[in-house]
């Protein structure tokens, strides 16, 4: 079934790929430049925290592209989309743009220095994770899931799809609160690695609950 939004989603997919490519390029270039300027960073545990977060953000953004593409291959989803009003499709498109923006913000959190329009990359002297780096990462993840929840609501998606993303949004917000409570109780080293492990578990669970079923539906349609 040829649905208007299915064609529009191809443009969103191209935009997602562009954001992923640009994010990976900027973060990779900055990390390599920092390593060449400060070779001792290779032995710094803080640097490996950043590498772990960068890998998890990359895996998550890959989910966004793969699952988004697979969703439109399911006949049931196409049938629902074909019955939507123009206003709903406009709102879905705005939600899609918001999701792409939030994906870009995840890569911005990973930067060591700061990109400016005039001065380029500001110099940074260490790779220590900032006090607000992981909380902001979780906040952007929560906002992303809320935006997806709104997208499924407007698109009249299944209750399961909405529950999955609503649950993840709540989990990330609770994690932010737990990090605040753990401040001063556990060492920073422990809280950082626990938070990174939590983020990894959420990304894996997201693939298990959403990406794998959607891809399986798409493969059944193409076989």
Secondary structure by P-SEA (a helix, b strand, c coil): cccaaaaaaaaaaaaaaaaaaaaaaaaaaaaaaaaaacccccccaaaaaaaaaaaaaaaaaaaaaaaaaaaaacaaaaaaaaaccaaaaaaaaaaaaaaaaaaaaaaaaaccbbbbcccccccccccccccaaaaaaaaaaaaaaaaaaaaaaaacccaaaaaaaaaaaaaaaaaaaaaaaacccccaaaaaaaaaaaaaaaaaaaaaacaaaaaaaaaaaac
